[in-house]
Amino acid sequence: MPVIEPHHRNSPRISATKLGEYTDASPLRRRTIVRNQREPSDFIVARYEKARTALTDYFIGGANDVTPVAESALELSTLRGATDWQTQDFNVSGEALERFLDISDDFELDGLECSPGSNSAPKLVIADVDVSVRPDVILRGTLRNKRIVGALKFYFGKTTPLGDEAGLNVATLLQRYCDEHLIQSGEVTSPKHCAVLDVFAKRWFRSTRATQMRFRGLEAACEEIRLWWNAA
């Protein structure tokens, strides 16, 4: 993959998963995260997009037939790309889907309908830091006579699994995203349906009703990121 010089972002911003990682990282790693968010490469090619699409389609389809996921996993594991990087991306995407097959029954939709998240989703603003949440799947429907909304996000980190704090904090961000950007009149956010899946680790992290203290921690982390933005 080509190596391109990074560019500088003037205003603080970070992705939800990186913010989750930040809250569970050493001081040195925290500074590295801030530096990489401040000076990202101009050349960005997203990994795992085929795996992400396959999982999104699975949930949109009702999460009751893993056959298409299994077929995609087999195809990707042997697919050759135009470059070595693309071939590797296909293969690790196939591996990710194989991991998911082991836990495909671990998340109940409870009769809710799923739709894809937006590629141009609005940001959360926390302590003057723009946080990109971008759920992969939006859930809506009626549960126990309440109209609810939720959101799912897929995390692909083959060598860097989400720690407990990181995973729970990303789930908390999904819940706050629902509260601020998705909820409609008459709806409530369902914490248990705000969840991030660490695909390779085969772990779901769900939000909870008691998020006030956790969100305060996220605010403190964003304040620190803002302070370090031009110094890290």
Summary of the structure (lengths in Angstrom):
residues: 232
radius of gyration: 18.0
end to end distance: 26.5
largest distance: 53.7
contacts: 737
relative contact order: 0.17
helix: 42%
strand: 21%
